[in-house]
Amino acid sequence: MMNLRDTKSIEVNGTTCAVVLQGSGEPVVLVHGGVSDLRSWAAQIPSLSKSFHVVCYSRRYHVPNKPIPSDKPDTFQTHVDDLAALIDVLGLKPTYLVGHSWGALIALFLASQRPELFRRLVLIEAPSVSVHIEIPPKPLQLLKLLVSNPKLALSIVKLGAGTFAPAEKAFRKGDDKAAISYFGRGVLGAQAFEALSEERYQQVWDNRGPDKAQALHHGFPDLRDTPLSCVTMPVLLLSGNSSPVVFRRLNDALADILPNATHRVVPDASHIVHEDAPDEVNAEIIRFLQG
């Protein structure tokens, strides 16, 4: 893991975010997912910084930044605006970007709003559920998805019923440990969650606040009307072959929607693809970004 004392602070969009700047050349921004922070990219920064100027930051409310108040919502658009401000403040436009999970979804949505900010995107298992249906889904929406893409629909239902719903219920009861267990087992898979090191689990625990806020106050944004046809830059979609199947199916669906996307499945990797298989992921990223 990286040492958080080595980070710098930067003011973006009315908040202070910890950032690591390393290497030189064309910029690459790394955006972490939920229940994690910039340390999630510890295996990518040394490799990518040999060829690029790496900008890796902890998103708003994530360690070591100021934590989210217990009664405050954590809106999706705020993180989108933060990312846009970071790119503008540091003069990175246009930039390469690598995003994981919620960070990948943030990047995808920003690319639909401001495509001029990006050269290429690498999106690692973005939970793009609400591109297809609202969360929680309305019956008619779910029925339409069952007709058009039954495998994706069923895997989304399983994710919602087995992961999001029980995690939200546990958070509402104040049982954060149970909520994290439901979330971790559902998103990583039970085996991968049990295999987390003590240090990696601590990162999950320390960053549970924003995920709790999303579960209790806001949840998934409705992205059904997002103009993904505007995301015309090259996009590499990465999935882990040991990750829950819903993420591969979501990436398959994105590959059909995005005009210039390629989907790769990485062996021996769960949802945290870049942490489980860093050498292969780093090679895929560098090969893709160098065109």
N, C-alpha and C positions, 0 to 999 in steps of 0.2 A: 504494500500500500504506500501511497505518497504521503509525505509529511505536510500537513495542512499549514504549518508555519512557513512553508516556502511559497505560499500564495501571496498575491498582491490584491489590492482592493480597487474597484472601479465603480464609478457612479453611473448608473443607467436607469432611465425611466423612473426617477424618484426613489431608487433604492441603491444599496451597496452590495455588490457581488464579488466574491472571491474569484480570482482568475489566475491561471498559469499561462505564461507566454514563453514559448520555447522554439528555437530554430529560426530559419530565415527562408525567404522565397515567397511563393504564392500562399495566401492564407487558407487555413483549414480550421473551421470552428467545430468543436465537439460539444454535443448537447446530451447530457445524461437523462436517464429515465426516472421513474418514480422510486421511492424508498432507496435512493442512492444520492451520490454527489459527485464532484469532479474526480474523486479517487477511483470511480468506476473505470476511468480511462487510463489507469496507471500503466497498462501494458501497451497502449497505443502511442502515448506521447513520445517516448524515446525513439520508436521506430519512425513515426511520421515526421518528427522534427529533423530527421536527417535530410529530408527533401522539401519540407514545407515549413511555413511559419504557423505553428500550432497555437490556437487560442482555445483554452479549455476553462470553462467556468462552472461554478455551482449556481444553479438556478435560484431565484428568489425563494427564501424560507428554507433552503437546504444548507446543511453544514458546510462551512463554518459561518454562514450568514445568520442574520437575526432570525430566530424561529417565528413561525406563524402564531398569532394569538389564538387561543382555544376556541373563541367564538367568531373567528373571521373566515369567510369563504376564500377559496383559492381558485379564482376564475382562470379558465384556459386562455382567454384573450390577453390577460395580463402577462403571461409568460411569452406569448407571441410578440407582444409589444416590447418586452424586455429584450428578446433576441434581436428584433429589428434595431432597437436603440444601441445594443452592443456593437452590431455591425457598423452602424453609422458613426458612433463615437470613436471607434478604433480605426475608422477609415478602411474597412475591409472589403467594401463593395467593388466588384462582385467577388464572392468567396465560394470556396468549396465548403461543404458541410457534411458532417457525419453525426447522425442522431440515433439514439436508441430508445425504443419503446415510447413513452410519453414524450420524450424529447424529439423523437422522429416524427410524431404526430404534430407537434408544435412546428417543426421545420416544414413539414408538408403543407400545413395550413398557411404559414407565412409565404411560402413559395407561390401559393395560389393567389395571395393578395399582392405580393411585390416580387414577381419573378426576376426582376432586374437585379435583385440582391445576390443571386446565386449563379454559379457556373455549372456545378454538378452537385447532386445529392446522393449520399449513401444513407439509406433508411433501414435500420435493423429492427425488424418485428414491430412496426408501428401498430398499436391497437386501434385500427381504423374501422372499428365496429360501427360507429355512428355515421360513417359515410353511407351506410346501407340502411340502417334503421335507427330510430330514436332509442335511447336507453333511459328507463325501461321501454321495451318495444310495445307499440300498439298492435292489437291482434291483426288488423288488416295489413299493416306493414310486414309483419312476420309471415303472414300467409303469402303475400306477394314474393317475398324472398325465398320462401319454401318452394314456390313454383319455379322461380328463375334460377336459384342456386341452392338446392336442398342440402347439400353437404355443408356449405357455409352456414346456412340458417341453423341447422342442428348443432353445429359446433359453437355458434354464438349463444344459443339457448343453454347449452351445457356450461359454458363459461359464466353466463349470468347467474344461473341457478346454483352452480356448485362453487363459485368463487366470489363474485361481486355481492350477491344478496346476503350470504352468510357473513362476509367480512363487514358489510355495512351494519348488519344487525349487531355484531359483536362490538363494533365501534360505538354504536348508540348505547349499548349497555355499559360502556366504559372498560370493556375487556380488550385492551389493545393487543395483548399477546395472542389471544385467540384470533383476532382480526388479521394480524400479520400471518399467522399460520394458515388461515383459509386463503389469504391472498397469495402467499408464497407458494403453497402447494398447487394452487390452481394455475398460477402464471408460469412457474418454473417447472412444475411436476414434482410429485412427492419426493422422489429419489434425489433430485437436484437440490431441493430445499433442505432436506436432511443433511446433504453433503456440504452445505455452506460452512466455511470456516467460522470460528468464533469471531474473528475480526470482521468478516464480511457480514455476518448476522448483526453485529453491533452497528454497522453502517446502515443496515435496513432499519433497525430499531431507532437510531438517532434521527432518521429522516422520515419517520412515519407521520409526522404532523401534517404536511401538505396532502398526503393521501387520505388521511382521516378527514381533513377539511373538504376534499373533493367528495368523499362518500357521504358526508353529513349535510353539506350545503349546496353543492353544485353538480358534481358528477360529470358525465361525458357531455361535451358540447355537441349540438346537433349540426353535423357537417354534410347533411344530405344535399344541400344546395351549393356546396363549395365548388367553384369552377376549376376542377382539376385538369381540365383541358388546357388551362393556362400554364400548367407546369410542363413546359416543353423542353427544358434542359434535360440532359441525360441523367437518369436515376438508376442507381443500383439498389435492389431490394435484397436484403440478406435474411435468411431464416436458419434456425438450428434444427437439425433433423431429430433431436431428442426433445425439442420443445413441444408443448401441447399443439395438436394439429391445427387448431383454430388460427394460429399465427401464420402458418404456411398457406392456409386457404385465404386468409385476408391478403397476404402478399400476392397470391395468384390473382385475386380479384383486382388489386391495385395495378398489377402488370397489364391487365386487360384494359384498365381505364386510362392510365397515364400514357401519353403519346410516345414516350421515348424511354421505356423502363425495361430493365433486365432483372430477372429473379434468379438468385443462386441459393442453394441449400448447403449449409456448412455441416460436415459430419461431426459427431461427438460433441454437440453443443446444445445446451438448453436455451431458454429465453435470453439469458445474458450471454449471447453468442460471442461477443468480443472478449469476454472474460474467460469463457470456457475454452475457446480455440483461438487465442490471440495471434499466433503465427500465421495461420491460414487467413484470418480476417484481415490482419495487417497487409498481407500480400494482395488480397482481393482489393482492398481500399486503394493501395498505392498503384496497382495496375490500372484500376478504373479511373482514378483521378489524373493519372498521367496520359490517359486517353489511348 
